[in-house]
Amino acid sequence: MFSWGKKTENTSSTSIKSDSESQKSELPKITKPLEHPIENPKESNGLEDISPEEDKLKFKKYEFVINYFKDLNKKYPIKENNCPEEDYEILTNFEKSWLTKECILRYLRACNWDENQAIQRITNSIAWRREFGIAGGKFQTLTPEMVSIENETGKQQIFGYDNGRRPCLFLMSGRQNTKTSMRQIQHLIFMLETTLDIMPQNQDKLALCVDFKSYHDIPGVLKSSPMPSVTVGKQVLKLV
């Protein structure tokens, strides 16, 4: 599953400025909503980037993790729970491309730079992604055709970038056109994955914008949108 954990602060003398600190003096002050997406966002978002000169210890931890997953013969579980070792399989090409520098750094920060814990979390994510059907190859069972009906009213839209170079995903609950189901969760994950696909280098965040306006004038929109069940709510919280 996704590891969008809260970043942990490093108080050592070698720590690098946080994303928010580095941007304070760089970003223009915005006092009202923008009519159109920003055409030319700034080149750097201040994302912590590890190099040997900046922090040798962190770089060694990063190298330790990436070298672990460079073993092309290593096999990983195909489901989260109770997966027999004989069912483990090597990484697909899609999974290799998913394991970017930004991805590994995101897990390391979420684990407070504990490289072994980061490896375990990434392994768990690989298993979950395979089971959910978003791991590429034969594990890519979640397709556009499966969830296309969910977006016939445009209730989720990927629309440009903000001035921090974060891709923007808009959720419009007032355009709900289907009843609560597992397919709604699949649709959300499909859109999140697509948003991540257009995320620029050195960026590991997206801007999630929720629009609660009603759009009953749009054909196909339900007159009354039922509240998601507690079970569905828990599943979404677990995923994000």
N, C-alpha and C positions, 0 to 999 in steps of 0.2 A: 504494500500500500504506500501511498504517498507519505514522504517524510518532511512536511512543511513545519517542522518544529520551531519553537521560538529560539532565536539566536542567543547564545550565552555570551556574557561579557567577559573579556579577559582584562584583568587589571595589571598585568605585568608591564614592564617598561617596553617590551617589544611588541605589545599589542598594536593592531592597526586600527585606525579610526573606523567607527561603525558606519553603516550606510547612511543613517540619518545625519550624523555629525558631519560627514564629508560633503553632504549636499546642501547644508544650511546656507553657505555663502555662494553657492553656484546656481540654485534654482530661482527663477523669477517668481515674484509674489503673485499668486492668482487669487483674485477677489470675487470672481463670478464664473459660472459654468462656461466652458468653451463651446462655441457653436459647431466647430469641426475638430477632428483629431489633430494633434500637433504633427505637422508635416516633417519637421527636422528636429527630432529630439536630440538632446545633447549626447555626445559620443560615449561618455563614461558615466556610470551610475554610482561609482564609489564602492562597488562590490569588493569585499575583501578578496584579494588575489594573493596566493601564497607563492613565494619564491625563496630560494636558499638564502639570498641576502637579507630578506626581511625577517624571516623566522625559520631557522634551520630545524628546530624541533618539530614545528608544524609541517614543514615540508617533508620531513622524514616520515611522519604519520601518514601524510597523503600518499607518499610513494609506497609505504607498506600496504595500504589498502589497494591501490591500483595494481601493484604487483601481484597481490593475492588473486585478483580477478583476471590477470593476464594469462593465467594457466588455462590454455585452451582445452585441456583434457579434464578439467575439474567439472564435476556434475553437481546440479542443484535440484532441490525438490520441485515437483510440479504442482503441489498444493500445500496450503498452509499447515494443515494438521494431519498427523498420522500418515505421512507419506513414506512408504517402504523405500529403503535406500536403493533397491534394484530398479525403482521407477525414476530415479534421478536422471536428468539429462543435461548435456552441455549447453552453453549459451547459444542462442540464435544470433544471427547478424544484427537483428533489430535490437536485441538486448545489449549487445556490445556497443551499439551507437547510443543507447539510452544511458550507459555508464560514462557520462561526460565528466570533465573536471568539475564543472559546476554542481553536478549531481553528487559526486563524492564529497566535495567540500560541504555541501548542504547537510549530508548525513553526519559528517565529522563535527560540525558545529552543533547539530542537534544532540550529539552524544558527548558534548563537552570535550572533544578531541580525544576520546577513548577509541583508538583504532579497532580494537577487537569488537567492541560494542557496535561500531559503525558497520563492520563486516557482517555481523549477525543481523543487523537491521536491513541492510541491503539484500542479504540472502532471503530474509523473510519477505521483502518487497518483491523479489524475483518470483518467489513461490506464489504470492498473492496475485501478481500481474498475470502469471500463467493461468491460474485458476479462474480469474475473472475474464480472461480472453483478450488481453491487450499487450501480449508479449511478442508479437510477430511470428511469422512462419506458421507452423501448425497450431501454435498457441493463440493466433489471432482469430478468435471466434466472434468477437464483437465487431460488426461491420456497419457501414453507413446505412445499408438497407434495413438492418434490424431496428434502428432508432429513428429513421427518417420521418415516420409519422408523428413523432414527438415534437418535431420542429416545424410542422406545417404552418403554424401560426406565428413563427418567429419568436418563440418565447425565450430562446437563448441566442445571443449574437456575439460574434467576435468582431470588435470594431476598433481598429487602430491601436495606438499606443499612447500612454500618458507621457508627461515630460520627464519621467524617470526611466523611460524606455521599457516600461512594463506593458505587455499586451493586455488589452481590456476585454473582459468577458462580461457581457450584460445578461442578467437574469431578470426576465419580465414575468412575474407571477400572475399579472393580470391578463396574460395571453394563454393561460392554461387551457389545453384542449383535450386532455386525457385524464382518466381516473388514476388514482395512486396505484403504482405497480412497480415491479422490479425493473421494468423497461425504462421508467423515469430515471432511476439511479444509473442505469447503463448509459442513458442519454447524457446525463450530467458528466459522467466519467469520460465519455467520448468527446464532449466539448472541452473539458479540461485538458485532455491529452492533445487535442488539436491546438489549443491555446499554447501549450508548452512547445509544440512543434515550431511555432513562429517566434519563440522567445529568442532574442538576440544573444550573442556570446557575452559572457560576463554578467548575465542577469539570471536570477533564480527566483524572481517573484512575478506575480501577475496582479492586475488590478481587477477585483471582483466588484462589480457594480450591480445593485439590486434596485429594480424599478417596481414599485408597488401600485402603480397606476392601473386602473381598470380599462380594458380595451374591448368592451362588449360589442363595439361596432364592427369588429373584425370577424368575418365568417369562420365558424368552427370553434370559437372560444366558448368555453362552458359558462353558463349564466352564473353558477355558483361553484367556486373551486373548493372541493373538500379538503379539510386539513389532513396532512400526511399522518399516518399512524406513528405511534411511538417507536415501533420496530423499524420503520423506514427512516425515521429521524436518527435513530441510533446508528443505522448502517451508514448514513451520510456523514455523521460526525466521525465515525471510525475511519472512513475513507479520506476525509480532508484533514 
